Amino acid sequence: MKILVICTGNTCRSQMAEGFLRSFDRGLDIQSAGTHAEEKVNPNAVKVMKEAGIDISDHRPKSVDLFLNDTFDYVITVCNEANEVCPYFSGDVKKRLHIGFEDPADAKGNEEEVLAVYRNVRDQIKEAFYEFYQLNIK
């Protein structure tokens, strides 16, 4: 089973989804990518994932362009912008889904208020992707 999770910068939501999917099943081939990949994974995403027992500190953002010719069982967008501009894949994509989440990088406030938003989004991603895994993969 090969899955690609896409967001805009590939720094936060798609990285968290990749981390959770890998934690559910080590046998899955999971990648994440961005329509406009940035330079590094968001440190707050790394922090809140570590709190959940998942280390994504070695993840690196990648451009979706690297995967356009690949075959996937699922291509899943996790932000509205990526869903709207998701490129055409010349490789075989069996199913394309959108499971959207707010961008925690837009959070305002002090560190604890910002981290609370990241934790909330993290928990939403875990719940949604666990349901996806149970219904479609397991």
DRENFI-832047 format. One line per 3 residues: their letters; for each residue z, y negated, x of N, C-alpha, C. Coordinates in nm, 4 decimals. Layout:
BEGIN
a	Z/Y/X/Z/Y/X/Z/Y/X  ... $
***
This chain:
BEGIN
mki	0.0000/0.1176/0.0850/0.0000/0.0000/0.0000/0.0000/-0.1228/0.0888  -0.0979/-0.2083/0.0682/-0.1143/-0.3279/0.1507/-0.1059/-0.4516/0.0614  -0.0148/-0.5444/0.0985/0.0130/-0.6615/0.0157/0.0086/-0.7872/0.1022 $
lvi	-0.0553/-0.8923/0.0489/-0.0572/-1.0234/0.1131/0.0077/-1.1232/0.0183  0.1070/-1.1978/0.0686/0.1751/-1.3013/-0.0085/0.1331/-1.4362/0.0487  0.0878/-1.5263/-0.0392/0.0313/-1.6544/0.0054/0.1066/-1.7723/-0.0555 $
ctg	0.1359/-1.8727/0.0275/0.1789/-2.0039/-0.0206/0.1040/-2.1085/0.0623  0.1425/-2.2308/0.0527/0.0679/-2.3353/0.1208/0.0908/-2.3327/0.2720  0.2156/-2.3536/0.3147/0.2436/-2.3645/0.4585/0.2836/-2.2349/0.5254 $
ntc	0.3152/-2.1324/0.4455/0.3633/-2.0032/0.4974/0.4882/-2.0227/0.5822  0.5772/-2.1117/0.5339/0.7002/-2.1386/0.6079/0.8255/-2.0971/0.5325  0.8142/-2.0726/0.4030/0.9360/-2.0527/0.3254/0.9206/-1.9432/0.2195 $
rsq	0.8629/-1.9759/0.1044/0.8592/-1.8821/-0.0078/0.7854/-1.7533/0.0249  0.6692/-1.7630/0.0852/0.5933/-1.6409/0.1181/0.6645/-1.5609/0.2269  0.7313/-1.6299/0.3182/0.8065/-1.5606/0.4224/0.9262/-1.4858/0.3626 $
mae	0.9938/-1.5485/0.2665/1.1063/-1.4824/0.2011/1.0574/-1.3613/0.1219  0.9469/-1.3769/0.0497/0.8927/-1.2647/-0.0268/0.8529/-1.1499/0.0659  0.7900/-1.1818/0.1772/0.7547/-1.0792/0.2759/0.8800/-1.0062/0.3235 $
gfl	0.9838/-1.0819/0.3561/1.1085/-1.0217/0.4025/1.1704/-0.9291/0.2992  1.1731/-0.9724/0.1743/1.2309/-0.8872/0.0699/1.1468/-0.7616/0.0471  1.0154/-0.7753/0.0396/0.9311/-0.6570/0.0182/0.9508/-0.5547/0.1298 $
rsf	0.9577/-0.6016/0.2530/0.9824/-0.5088/0.3654/1.1180/-0.4405/0.3512  1.2170/-0.5143/0.3016/1.3506/-0.4551/0.2868/1.3536/-0.3508/0.1752  1.2680/-0.3660/0.0754/1.2630/-0.2691/-0.0345/1.1984/-0.1382/0.0097 $
drg	1.0977/-0.1495/0.0996/1.0213/-0.0296/0.1370/0.9544/-0.0526/0.2719  1.0072/0.0107/0.3747/0.9529/-0.0051/0.5109/0.8126/0.0535/0.5253  0.7715/0.1354/0.4296/0.6393/0.1970/0.4373/0.5259/0.1075/0.3898 $
ldi	0.5594/-0.0077/0.3330/0.4565/-0.0993/0.2847/0.3988/-0.1803/0.4000  0.2709/-0.2135/0.3906/0.2067/-0.3033/0.4868/0.2065/-0.4419/0.4227  0.3009/-0.5250/0.4643/0.3203/-0.6575/0.4044/0.2835/-0.7655/0.5053 $
qsa	0.2059/-0.8623/0.4598/0.1739/-0.9807/0.5386/0.1962/-1.1025/0.4510  0.2194/-1.2160/0.5131/0.2207/-1.3418/0.4396/0.1334/-1.4405/0.5158  0.0834/-1.5380/0.4419/-0.0076/-1.6358/0.5019/-0.0042/-1.7650/0.4215 $
gth	-0.0622/-1.8690/0.4796/-0.0669/-1.9981/0.4131/-0.2082/-2.0526/0.4041  -0.2337/-2.1263/0.2978/-0.3638/-2.1911/0.2835/-0.3775/-2.3049/0.3851  -0.2635/-2.3608/0.4263/-0.2568/-2.4628/0.5309/-0.1338/-2.4309/0.6166 $
aee	-0.1429/-2.3244/0.6925/-0.0275/-2.2736/0.7683/0.0283/-2.3794/0.8632  0.1611/-2.3891/0.8635/0.2296/-2.4822/0.9520/0.2666/-2.4115/1.0821  0.3472/-2.4781/1.1651/0.3762/-2.4256/1.2985/0.4888/-2.3248/1.3048 $
kvn	0.5932/-2.3424/1.2212/0.7071/-2.2510/1.2310/0.7698/-2.2280/1.0943  0.8431/-2.1193/1.0851/0.9125/-2.0863/0.9615/1.0262/-2.1864/0.9407  1.0458/-2.2266/0.8176/1.1488/-2.3236/0.7819/1.2871/-2.2696/0.8204 $
pna	1.3641/-2.3443/0.9002/1.4947/-2.2960/0.9454/1.5936/-2.2689/0.8314  1.5825/-2.3442/0.7215/1.6706/-2.3177/0.6075/1.6355/-2.1850/0.5406  1.5068/-2.1498/0.5380/1.4665/-2.0197/0.4841/1.5231/-1.9078/0.5714 $
vkv	1.5158/-1.9261/0.7022/1.5710/-1.8269/0.7953/1.7210/-1.8112/0.7695  1.7893/-1.9229/0.7530/1.9351/-1.9221/0.7353/1.9760/-1.8482/0.6072  1.9126/-1.8827/0.4953/1.9548/-1.8200/0.3688/1.9109/-1.6740/0.3603 $
mke	1.8032/-1.6379/0.4272/1.7636/-1.4973/0.4301/1.8613/-1.4169/0.5148  1.9064/-1.4760/0.6239/2.0061/-1.4082/0.7086/2.1335/-1.3834/0.6282  2.1713/-1.4796/0.5425/2.2874/-1.4610/0.4552/2.2688/-1.3399/0.3629 $
agi	2.1438/-1.3105/0.3273/2.1122/-1.1967/0.2405/2.0902/-1.0685/0.3212  2.1111/-1.0763/0.4525/2.0989/-0.9586/0.5373/1.9589/-0.9292/0.5869  1.8699/-1.0277/0.5775/1.7307/-1.0090/0.6210/1.6968/-1.1137/0.7266 $
dis	1.6517/-1.0677/0.8419/1.6199/-1.1576/0.9533/1.4695/-1.1845/0.9560  1.4320/-1.3089/0.9262/1.2905/-1.3480/0.9345/1.2682/-1.4467/1.0490  1.3641/-1.4537/1.1409/1.3558/-1.5516/1.2495/1.2391/-1.5252/1.3446 $
dhr	1.1877/-1.4027/1.3467/1.0742/-1.3735/1.4343/0.9398/-1.3864/1.3624  0.9413/-1.4230/1.2349/0.8167/-1.4433/1.1608/0.7480/-1.5704/1.2089  0.6163/-1.5718/1.2009/0.5372/-1.6890/1.2369/0.4356/-1.7171/1.1266 $
pks	0.4172/-1.8433/1.0881/0.3154/-1.8755/0.9885/0.1763/-1.8368/1.0377  0.0957/-1.7863/0.9440/-0.0417/-1.7456/0.9728/-0.1341/-1.8048/0.8676  -0.2564/-1.8305/0.9053/-0.3563/-1.8817/0.8121/-0.4135/-1.7685/0.7282 $
vdl	-0.4328/-1.7952/0.6019/-0.4944/-1.6970/0.5128/-0.6344/-1.6594/0.5620  -0.6977/-1.7482/0.6377/-0.8323/-1.7213/0.6892/-0.8367/-1.5941/0.7744  -0.7248/-1.5568/0.8338/-0.7199/-1.4357/0.9163/-0.7375/-1.3087/0.8346 $
fln	-0.7191/-1.3177/0.7035/-0.7153/-1.1994/0.6179/-0.8295/-1.1914/0.5163  -0.9221/-1.2861/0.5199/-1.0237/-1.2949/0.4155/-1.1159/-1.1730/0.4075  -1.1318/-1.0997/0.5162/-1.2203/-0.9829/0.5154/-1.1449/-0.8515/0.4981 $
dtf	-1.0133/-0.8600/0.4818/-0.9299/-0.7402/0.4723/-0.9243/-0.6870/0.3291  -0.8819/-0.5628/0.3184/-0.8617/-0.4976/0.1899/-0.7129/-0.5019/0.1558  -0.6818/-0.5369/0.0308/-0.5429/-0.5426/-0.0148/-0.5299/-0.4779/-0.1514 $
dyv	-0.4171/-0.4130/-0.1722/-0.3846/-0.3644/-0.3058/-0.3423/-0.4809/-0.3941  -0.2681/-0.5755/-0.3350/-0.2235/-0.6949/-0.4060/-0.2342/-0.8172/-0.3168  -0.2852/-0.9258/-0.3740/-0.2752/-1.0592/-0.3140/-0.1949/-1.1402/-0.4150 $
itv	-0.0810/-1.1926/-0.3688/0.0124/-1.2605/-0.4581/0.0371/-1.4023/-0.4078  0.0098/-1.5010/-0.4920/0.0428/-1.6395/-0.4582/0.1819/-1.6709/-0.5134  0.2582/-1.7507/-0.4376/0.3948/-1.7836/-0.4788/0.4165/-1.9336/-0.4992 $
cne	0.3092/-2.0112/-0.4889/0.3193/-2.1534/-0.5230/0.1924/-2.1938/-0.5972  0.2060/-2.2943/-0.6827/0.0934/-2.3355/-0.7663/-0.0245/-2.3855/-0.6842  0.0030/-2.4609/-0.5787/-0.1070/-2.5139/-0.4974/-0.1885/-2.4013/-0.4350 $
ane	-0.1206/-2.3018/-0.3790/-0.1930/-2.1877/-0.3200/-0.2700/-2.1119/-0.4265  -0.2130/-2.1022/-0.5457/-0.2819/-2.0341/-0.6551/-0.4113/-2.1069/-0.6911  -0.4064/-2.2391/-0.6906/-0.5234/-2.3191/-0.7278/-0.6326/-2.3163/-0.6215 $
vcp	-0.5949/-2.3069/-0.4939/-0.6949/-2.3125/-0.3872/-0.7121/-2.1790/-0.3151  -0.6578/-2.0723/-0.3724/-0.6672/-1.9417/-0.3071/-0.8136/-1.9101/-0.2798  -0.8455/-1.8792/-0.1567/-0.9854/-1.8576/-0.1203/-1.0394/-1.7257/-0.1732 $
yfs	-1.1694/-1.7130/-0.1638/-1.2364/-1.5886/-0.1996/-1.2181/-1.4886/-0.0860  -1.1802/-1.3681/-0.1208/-1.1654/-1.2605/-0.0232/-1.2896/-1.1740/-0.0277  -1.3570/-1.1596/0.0862/-1.4752/-1.0733/0.0895/-1.4358/-0.9266/0.0984 $
gdv	-1.3128/-0.9005/0.1431/-1.2607/-0.7642/0.1423/-1.2209/-0.7253/0.0010  -1.1953/-0.5997/-0.0199/-1.1596/-0.5497/-0.1525/-1.0154/-0.5876/-0.1858  -0.9956/-0.6628/-0.2941/-0.8628/-0.6958/-0.3450/-0.8518/-0.6323/-0.4822 $
kkr	-0.7626/-0.5325/-0.4934/-0.7508/-0.4596/-0.6194/-0.6884/-0.5450/-0.7293  -0.5796/-0.6182/-0.6968/-0.5146/-0.7021/-0.7969/-0.4680/-0.8324/-0.7336  -0.4898/-0.9406/-0.8064/-0.4447/-1.0725/-0.7632/-0.3446/-1.1225/-0.8663 $
lhi	-0.2260/-1.1623/-0.8196/-0.1183/-1.2082/-0.9076/-0.0662/-1.3434/-0.8619  -0.0046/-1.4134/-0.9570/0.0670/-1.5363/-0.9235/0.2101/-1.5210/-0.9728  0.3060/-1.5335/-0.8802/0.4483/-1.5329/-0.9132/0.5044/-1.6590/-0.8499 $
gfe	0.5089/-1.7677/-0.9267/0.5388/-1.8991/-0.8706/0.6854/-1.9345/-0.8649  0.7200/-2.0140/-0.7626/0.8563/-2.0623/-0.7420/0.8507/-2.2083/-0.6986  0.9565/-2.2836/-0.7310/0.9642/-2.4218/-0.6834/0.9755/-2.4210/-0.5313 $
dpa	0.9383/-2.5313/-0.4701/0.9439/-2.5423/-0.3247/1.0807/-2.5946/-0.2834  1.1637/-2.5115/-0.2197/1.2959/-2.5599/-0.1797/1.2893/-2.6675/-0.0721  1.1775/-2.6779/-0.0022/1.1627/-2.7816/0.1000/1.1646/-2.9214/0.0387 $
dak	1.1453/-2.9302/-0.0933/1.1512/-3.0592/-0.1622/1.2942/-3.1001/-0.1976  1.3925/-3.0134/-0.1699/1.5321/-3.0408/-0.2067/1.5854/-3.1648/-0.1350  1.6656/-3.2392/-0.2060/1.7284/-3.3608/-0.1515/1.8799/-3.3462/-0.1586 $
gne	1.9485/-3.4181/-0.0721/2.0938/-3.4182/-0.0748/2.1510/-3.3829/0.0603  2.2805/-3.3563/0.0619/2.3443/-3.3178/0.1877/2.3088/-3.1719/0.2183  2.3533/-3.1244/0.3338/2.3136/-2.9900/0.3780/2.3512/-2.8820/0.2767 $
eev	2.4707/-2.8902/0.2222/2.5147/-2.7874/0.1276/2.4338/-2.7919/-0.0017  2.3991/-2.9122/-0.0489/2.3170/-2.9250/-0.1698/2.1767/-2.8686/-0.1462  2.1220/-2.8979/-0.0301/1.9886/-2.8465/0.0044/1.9919/-2.6942/0.0164 $
lav	2.0921/-2.6422/0.0860/2.1022/-2.4968/0.1013/2.1229/-2.4270/-0.0324  2.1900/-2.4924/-0.1268/2.2085/-2.4342/-0.2605/2.0732/-2.4142/-0.3289  1.9821/-2.5088/-0.3096/1.8471/-2.4952/-0.3667/1.7744/-2.3788/-0.2996 $
yrn	1.7829/-2.3692/-0.1678/1.7196/-2.2585/-0.0958/1.7749/-2.1237/-0.1426  1.9070/-2.1169/-0.1604/1.9680/-1.9914/-0.2062/1.9194/-1.9548/-0.3459  1.9088/-2.0537/-0.4322/1.8613/-2.0296/-0.5677/1.7184/-1.9754/-0.5669 $
vrd	1.6313/-2.0388/-0.4897/1.4928/-1.9923/-0.4806/1.4875/-1.8542/-0.4161  1.5660/-1.8332/-0.3114/1.5735/-1.7017/-0.2471/1.6096/-1.5942/-0.3488  1.7108/-1.6210/-0.4306/1.7550/-1.5228/-0.5291/1.6492/-1.4982/-0.6359 $
qik	1.5780/-1.6038/-0.6757/1.4686/-1.5878/-0.7717/1.3571/-1.5015/-0.7127  1.3257/-1.5249/-0.5856/1.2213/-1.4462/-0.5182/1.2641/-1.3004/-0.5088  1.3877/-1.2765/-0.4705/1.4362/-1.1387/-0.4609/1.4248/-1.0677/-0.5950 $
eaf	1.4702/-1.1329/-0.6999/1.4670/-1.0721/-0.8334/1.3240/-1.0454/-0.8793  1.2368/-1.1435/-0.8657/1.0988/-1.1286/-0.9120/1.0234/-1.0225/-0.8326  1.0432/-1.0203/-0.7010/0.9707/-0.9232/-0.6202/1.0306/-0.7833/-0.6305 $
yef	1.1591/-0.7730/-0.6605/1.2167/-0.6413/-0.6847/1.1602/-0.5844/-0.8150  1.1491/-0.6701/-0.9159/1.0878/-0.6262/-1.0420/0.9412/-0.5857/-1.0192  0.8672/-0.6671/-0.9449/0.7289/-0.6334/-0.9100/0.7232/-0.4971/-0.8402 $
yql	0.8100/-0.4769/-0.7428/0.8142/-0.3516/-0.6683/0.8441/-0.2342/-0.7610  0.9435/-0.2470/-0.8449/0.9818/-0.1381/-0.9354/0.8692/-0.1046/-1.0341  0.8024/-0.2054/-1.0866/0.6994/-0.1832/-1.1877/0.5645/-0.1412/-1.1315 $
nik	0.5319/-0.1841/-1.0113/0.3957/-0.1652/-0.9606/0.3819/-0.0752/-0.8387  0.4906/-0.0524/-0.7673/0.4769/0.0188/-0.6394/0.5573/0.1471/-0.6354  0.6824/0.1397/-0.6732/0.7711/0.2551/-0.6582/0.7247/0.3746/-0.7384 $
***
